[in-house]
Amino acid sequence: MTEQENMELTERIQSVQERVAQAALRAGKKPEDIILVAASKMNDAERVRAAISAGIKVCGENRVQELLEKYEQHAYDGADLQFIGTLQTNKVKYLIGKVSLIQSVGSVHLGEAIAKEAAKHNVRQDILLEVNIGRETAKSGLLIEELDDAIARLSEKPSLHIRGLMAIPPIADEISKNASYFTEMHQVFVDILTKKYDNVNMDYLSMGMTNDFETAIECGANMVRIGTAIFGARPYQIVSP
Ligand SMILES: *Cc1c(COP(=O)(O)O)cnc(C)c1O
């Protein structure tokens, strides 16, 4: 990384932190109530380390293989590491003991696989349940009407700790469309919170990315996952003229 790249990264991080803080205030929250997760996919260990030096406290990866490679290179030292991507049950074993939170538990089957692996390692794994809020057939995640049953079944597992919900709304051309999904998610979050399930703590509502994180925070998110606004465009996002 050049000195210039390092400076630009630092500036982008400060700008995102400031925008998160302002959105928090608009939502009637304190800036420190919002957890900023840097989605670091396709950014190498050096860039991840630079981001941590510049103030990033939580990193989120969405591919197991990439996470393991960067983990070996001590990319995440000094930060909290979370998993935010699609997860196959046969890869769960690589994450236990490395990630503090698995955000993307979109089925009871996956939750059970995590419980089994966590039990083997004698740890209690924090998870979020991923909700398919847009009811998209191509997307993983629980439908709203499946949540109660999933919580009832997964909250029985002593090696799991449900800490909240995560959602990725459909790609929308209008931000107002996403706002309605975010608001609906917040309502679901509050409903579950009110039901007070044993062994479940509704601490985190994870939604909002580069294009819509301020809206998400205004609608009740307290965890946002931001990649592009922090690291710049990923290689495949750069469209040549
Ligand atoms: C990449 C990614 C993000 C961040 O996306 P940006 O639009 O680059 O901010 C958030 N959540 C998940 C699950 C991701 O894979």
Ligand as a Chemical Component Dictionary entry (heavy atoms), coordinates in Angstrom:
data_LIG
# 
_chem_comp.id                   LIG 
_chem_comp.type                 NON-POLYMER 
_chem_comp.pdbx_formal_charge   0 
_chem_comp.three_letter_code    LIG 
# 
loop_
_chem_comp_atom.comp_id 
_chem_comp_atom.atom_id 
_chem_comp_atom.alt_atom_id 
_chem_comp_atom.type_symbol 
_chem_comp_atom.charge 
_chem_comp_atom.model_Cartn_x 
_chem_comp_atom.model_Cartn_y 
_chem_comp_atom.model_Cartn_z 
_chem_comp_atom.pdbx_ordinal 
LIG C1 C1 C 0 -20.029 -7.181 0.876  1  
LIG C2 C2 C 0 -21.053 -7.254 1.926  2  
LIG C3 C3 C 0 -21.486 -6.099 2.589  3  
LIG C4 C4 C 0 -20.975 -4.706 2.266  4  
LIG O1 O1 O 0 -21.356 -4.313 0.998  5  
LIG P1 P1 P 0 -21.010 -2.828 0.453  6  
LIG O2 O2 O 0 -22.147 -2.518 -0.432 7  
LIG O3 O3 O 0 -19.711 -2.931 -0.255 8  
LIG O4 O4 O 0 -20.958 -1.940 1.623  9  
LIG C5 C5 C 0 -22.437 -6.243 3.587  10 
LIG N1 N1 N 0 -22.948 -7.444 3.929  11 
LIG C6 C6 C 0 -22.565 -8.574 3.311  12 
LIG C7 C7 C 0 -23.161 -9.860 3.727  13 
LIG C8 C8 C 0 -21.606 -8.522 2.295  14 
LIG O5 O5 O 0 -21.234 -9.645 1.681  15 
# 
loop_
_chem_comp_bond.comp_id 
_chem_comp_bond.atom_id_1 
_chem_comp_bond.atom_id_2 
_chem_comp_bond.value_order 
_chem_comp_bond.pdbx_ordinal 
LIG C1 C2 SING 1  
LIG C2 C3 SING 2  
LIG C2 C8 DOUB 3  
LIG C3 C4 SING 4  
LIG C3 C5 DOUB 5  
LIG C4 O1 SING 6  
LIG O1 P1 SING 7  
LIG P1 O2 DOUB 8  
LIG P1 O3 SING 9  
LIG P1 O4 SING 10 
LIG C5 N1 SING 11 
LIG N1 C6 DOUB 12 
LIG C6 C7 SING 13 
LIG C6 C8 SING 14 
LIG C8 O5 SING 15 
# 
